[in-house]
Amino acid sequence: MKRQLPLILVFIFGVFMIFQYFVPHESSEWVFEFLLDWVYIIGIFALALGIWSLVRVSWDKIHKRKENWPYAIVTLFGLAAMIFFGFDYGRHFFSAEGLENFMFRHFFDYIMIPIQATMFSLLAFFIASAAYRAFRARSLLATLLLMAALIVMLRFNPYLGSFVAEYMEKTASWLLNVPNLAAKRGIIIGVGLGIVATALKVILGIERNYLGKD
Amino acid sequence: MNIFDRMMSLDRRWVFLLLALVCVITYAIPFPIKINVTNEVSSVFNFIDTLKENDIIFVAIDYDPNSLAEMHPMTYSIVEHAFRKKLKIIFTSLSQNGPGMADLAIRDIGDSIRVTKTYNGITYQGREVVNGIDYVFLGYKPYPALVIVGMGQNFRLPFPTDYYGTPLDDHPLMQGVQNFDQVKCVIDISGTSGVDMWITYGQGRYNFPLALGLTGVMAADYYPYLNSGQVFGILGGLLGAAQYEKMADNPGRAIDGMRVQLYAHMVIILFIILGNVGFLMSRQKKRL
């Protein structure tokens, strides 16, 4: 029963959601909205589980002095500080006043934003170095890829002169709208069919990995 | 080691140094560069430009601080354009670290709107944009697909209150506004895979006009949706934002940033050519 009940529930709700999509009746919409509420509630439990998991893993790392354990202290401190300030020093648990908390805003604006922006900006340097080392015309396909990349990068270069720029722009548009489009459409259709197949396998109980091992 | 081998195995620190120098110099010294506007950007601008006063648009600010440099200029130029046209905006942010940035951007743009300015020969008087009247910021909820589907039924379903905790029904802007049927278009400015949710669960199900603002590396992936008509416009990366700023006659961060991006790209191309010349010449030499 421990395995059969989830399979039955998945089958009933899966089949219902398929039919609901095609039935624009008021009662069908009402059930759909009701089920959406359930998903949010389940999602909130998943969030709580995620926080618990992060705390447990970090605490385990500190306790057993695993590699890079001091970073786990920073993680836990960050988590606790943002929760503390987010709830406005514990004064507002059920309203949004914490979002205006001075420390909450400053931690986000002056620590979180610059850190993430810096990390991403560094990519430009690594991409430059990687492009220099790896982008070599070793074969016909690699040469085609290289040429396509150069044309797309150069298409809006204002120093090329109007004649070259016009042809660059036309070629770049063709590359984006014909070969790129054909390949992407193929991938999108393939992925879509894969999703349908996986969903059917889950609904019909053929795919059971989500149930775990026990 | 001959010159061609040296060209192929330049220490990467030289690449970093040259790129850093180019970025700093082109940022510090302002000079104009020509920006050509593409159809996919002009269609977004024209759509917003032809809307009537008090029409409502929906702007989803779905990016994290890591793509802020590319995405923020799009948000600023589109939202300022819309506010200048006296359109109403419903904002949301379905990216985890997005709401703080979105809130900051809305306040900044609000400050800018207070100043009287002239764009494309039209003078727009400075005014106050008021929360609840000119805009509503719904905030963040996890699971973007579900939130989008929920908003398609009723905005109040996933967001009974706005980001600041005010019930949606208390906002004059939300009176009579139930779902996407009452908005003229949705503009998703996204640096995440959340954009797929907007196309699949939003546009696909509720059939609203959708435009996308994407990072440069994402843009090529979404051309199929542009050609199929599911998306009516795409702003791709900083270049897309710069094109929008040019059309709006409101040069800002994107046009500023294009100087840096253009020359950084030229440095990268230079190194690619350098590496390939070295590679081809050394291969030729080995054959001989």
Interface residues (C-beta under 8 A of the other chain):
Chain A: E29 F32 E33 L36 D37 V39 Y40 G43 L47 S95 A96 E97 L99 R105 F108 D109 M112 I113 P114 I115 Q116 A117 M119 F120 S121 A124 F125 I127 A128 S129 A131 Y132 R133 F135 R136 A137 R138 L146 L150 V152 M153 L154 F156 N157 P158 A165 E169 L176 N177 N180 L181 K184 R185 I188
Chain B: L10 R12 V15 F16 L19 A20 C23 I33 K34 I35 N36 D64 P65 N66 S67 L68 A69 N97 P99 G100 M101 D103 L104 K141 P142 Y143 L146 V149 G150 Q153 N154 L157 P158 T161 Y163 Y164 G165 A220 D221 Y223 P224 N227 L239 L262 A264 H265 M266 V267 I268 I269 F271 I272 L274 G275 N276 F279 L280
